[in-house]
Amino acid sequence: MQLKKLLGAAAVAGLVGQAAIMSQVASAGSHGDFYKGKTVTVVVRSNPGGGYDTYGRLIANHIGKHIPGNPDVIVQNMPGAGGIVAANYLNTQADQDGTVIAIFDRGAAFTQRVGKEGVDYDVSKWNLLGSATGEAYAYVAAKDAPFNSLSELKALSDEQKFSATGPGSDSYTYTELLQNAGMPVKLISGYVGTQEKLLAIIRGEVQGTAGSFGSIAEQAEAEGLKVVGLLGSVPSRPELQQLAEFMPDSQMPTMAVAVAPLAAGRPFATTPNVPADRVKILQDAFAAALNDPALLAEAEKAGRPIDYMGPQDLAELYGNILAASDEVIKKFTETPVEKVTAKLEEVGKKGKKIKFQGKKGQVSSSISKSRTTVKIGGEKSKRGNLKVGMECTIEYNPGHEKREAKLVDCK
C-alpha cells in the first residue's frame, strides 16, 4: 500500500477511516462485449510533452489489448487551469459509459478541498483506476555534514541549516516536516530552484536541502553530496530511511495531506456513473498494462519509472485530503506575503518581470497578467506601463519560484 510506504502502517490505521467517503472502487462483474468496436479516449491534463503526457500515452499505447473487445485507444490533450479543465470535463461533459479515462492532476483532491475557483468536479464520484507511479522527495546533505541518515540527524543537538525556496514552496513545506519530526533543522529560505539550493550546500552556507528525487538525487551525488532520507517511495533505494518513521502521531494528519499528491504521482480515473462491471474491466486492464513487458520496456526507454498503485490505495490518499480538518488545510493555504516600498531598478519586456531592492537584497519578481494587480497613480493599470525609476509598494510571495507579485502600486 502506497500510503503505508509514506506514513507507516501504524499511522494508516488511524487515517483510513476517513477514506470511507471514497467508495468508487468497483466489485467484480460480467465483462460482456461492450468495448468491441468502441474507441476509448485517454484525456491528458496537459499539453503534449512532459510527465503527464508521457504516462497518458504509455497507457493509451498498451491498455487496449487488455480490454475485452480490443477497442481502439486515442489521446486527447486538454490543458488548462492547472488540470481543472480536464477534471471538470471528466465530471460534467465526458461520456459516462466507460469510454473516457483521464490522467488527472495529482493535486486534484487538494484543489477541490480548498475550494479553488473554477472547480466543478468531485473526486469522490470518480471511478479511480489507480496510479502509474508515485513520486518522492529526497533529503540531501553536504559530504562533511555530521549525519548520514535521518536517524543521525535526529540525534544531533546542534542545529543544521537547510536551504529552501521560501514559505509555501514544496521544498519549504517538505523540509518543515523535518522540524515536525523533532529534527534540529533551521530553514534558510530565498534560494530559487534546485541549482541554487545545491550551490548553497557546496558553498558551505547550509548543511542540507530537499528536492524532488528525480531532479535532485543524481545531481547531488554527482557533486559529491549525499542523499540521507526520503519522503515517498523509491524502490531502487530501499536503504534510505523514510521520514514517516520519525513522525509523531500528532503530526500525521498534516503529513498525510502534504504527501498524498506525491504518492498519487500519475493518477488515472474514469467518469462517474459507469456501470460497475465496466469499471472493473478498466481497473483490471490498467493494472495489466502496467505489468505488460512492452509498456515497461517503453517506459524504461523514456526514463519513466513504473510503480503501480491500485484504486483502493489511491482512494485512501484522496479520502484523507477531502476529510482533512480546516485547521490542517489552513497550514497549506496561507500564502506568505512580503511587502516593500522601492524603486523599480529593472523592468522586463512587456512588464513581465521587475527587479527592486527587497529586505535582503535585490529581488526579481514576476508580474502575472491575471493575478497581479498593477496600479499607477492610484488608478488600475497594466504591467506594460511599468517603468524603471517608479517608486512602488510591492507585495510579493517569497515562496513562489518566480517571486510572483500580488500587488505593484506605483506613484
Secondary structure, DSSP 8 states (H G I E B T S, - for coil): -HHHHHH-HHHHHTTGGGGGG----------TTTTTT-EEEEEESS-SSSHHHHHHHHHHHHSGGGSTT--EEEEEE---GGGHHHHHHHHHTS-SSSSEEEE--TTHHHHHHTT-TT----GGGSEEEEES----EEEEE-TT-S-SSHHHHHH--S-EEEEES-TTSHHHHHHHHHHHTT--EEEEE---HHHHHHHHHHTTS-SEEEEEHHHHHHHHHHTT-EEEEEES--TT-TTS-BGGGG--GGGHHHHHHHHHHHHH-SEEEE-TT--HHHHHHHHHHHHHHTT-HHHHHHHHHHT-----B-HHHHHHHHHHHHT--HHHHHHHH----EEEEEE--EE-GGGSEEEEEETTEEEEEE--TTT-EEEETTEE--GGG--TT-EEEEEE-TTSTT--EEEEEE-
